[in-house]
Amino acid sequence: MTMSVKAVVESAIRRWPVHPGAEVFPLGALDDLQADIEQNGLLEPIVVWQDDHDNEWLLDGRRRLIAMDRAGIPLREWNIRRLCNCNPIATIIGLNIRRRHLSKQQEADFIVAAVKAGKKPDQAEPVSHKGGRGQSPILAIVISILCSAH
């Protein structure tokens, strides 16, 4: 009997709730990722953020967690990158936009959706205008504007 995608997601992420900003990015196919993790192990860590109330949220790695769960591979502590004192929306956007093959319009659509899903404008934290690895300075400015708009 095959588990539904929803059941697999719930099983794989039972440790941390998925941040609403991360849920706007589609899961996509998992078979190739699962095969790669089975062969090579987890090469990119799962990213978890601790908020001001000590709650932990999954910011990045939902697909990897699901693939590992499907393959029966346990998650080890050294496969987790823990963050605090960061802007979770900027982190989610930065990690997802740069590794996906998206048009500029798709990038903008995902940025707007992530910001709307993840934070109310009056709760936004300032975002640096410096471009990160693989992130254009213009994208950093757009993220900053969207995260701080009222």
N, C-alpha and C positions, 0 to 999 in steps of 0.2 A: 504494500500500500504506500503510495507516494504522499508525503506531507504537502499541504498547501504552502504557497510562498509565505502567507501570513503566519502560519504555524512555525515555519522555519525561522522567519524573522524574529518572532516572539521568543523562540527557544534560544537563538543565538545572542540576542541582546537583553536577555533577562537580567544581566548584571548591571547595566546602565540604561536609562531611557535615552532614546535618540533625541538630540536637540531638534526642536521644530525647524530651525534653519537648515539642518542637514537633510530633513525629509523631503525637501523640494527637489533634490537630485534623484533621478530614477535609479533603480537597482540594476537593471540591465541583466544580461545573461551571466550566469555564474559558473557554467561548466568549465570553461577555459581557466578561469581564476582558480577554481577548486583543483583542477589538475596541476596547475603550476604550484600551488601551495603544497599539494601532496608530494610533488617532486622536489621542490626547492626550499620548502618551509616558508614561513611568513617573512617577507623581505622588507615590508613597510610596516611600521608600528601602528597600532590602534591609537587614536588620539582621544583622550578623555580630558574634560575640563571640569574643575571644581569651582562652583559659584560661591558667592559671598555667604551662603547659608550652609556650606559644606556638602551640598548635593553634587553628585558627579553626573555628567552628561556626556554621551558619546557624540563627538564632533565629527570624527572621520574614521572610517574603517568598517562601516556597516556591512558592505559586501564581503570584506575579508573575514569578518566574524561569522557570517552566514556560511561562507565556503568552508571555513575551518570546522564549524559545527557539523555540516553535511559530511565532511571527511572524517569526523571523529578525532580531530587534532585538538588537544587542549591548548588554551591560551595561557602563556607563561607571563609572569610579571615583567620580564625583560622585553616583551613584545608590546608593552603599553607605554605610551608617551603621555605623561600627566602634565597638564597646564593649569595655571591659575594666573590671576592678574593679567588677563588678556581679553580682547574683545572677541567673544565666541563667533559672532557673525563674520567679522573680517577674517578670522581663522578658517571658518568653513568655506567662505568664498575663495580665499586664497588657495587653499588646498585643492578645491574641486575645479575651479576655473582653469588653472594652469595645466592640468593633466588631461583635460577633455578636449576633444577636437570640436570646438564650437565656433560658430560665426560670431561676429561682434554683437549682432542682434540677440542671439541665443545667450551670450554672456550677460548682456544687459537684462534680459528677461529673468535669468536665474538669480542675478544679484538682487533685483527688485523683489522676487518671490522669497528669497532667503531672508532679506531684511524684514519684509512684512510678516513672515511666519515666525521669525525668531525674536523680535524685539519691538516694543512700542517706541516710537521716536524719542520720547522724553526719557527713556531708559538707556539710550545709546551712550557708549563710551567713545572718547575721541580715538580716531584712527590716524596713524602716522601717514603722511603724504609721501613717504619714501616707498619706492617700488621694491617689493621683496623678490626673492629668487623666482624668476619666470613671470613676474607680475609687472606690467607696465606702470609707469608713474600716473598715467591717465586713469587706469583702472583703480589705482589706490585712491585717487582724488574722488572718483565716482563713488567708491565704497564709503569714503569719509562723508561725503555729502548725504548719501542715502541713510547712513547710520546716525547722522546728527540732525537731519531735517525735522522740523516741528510741524 
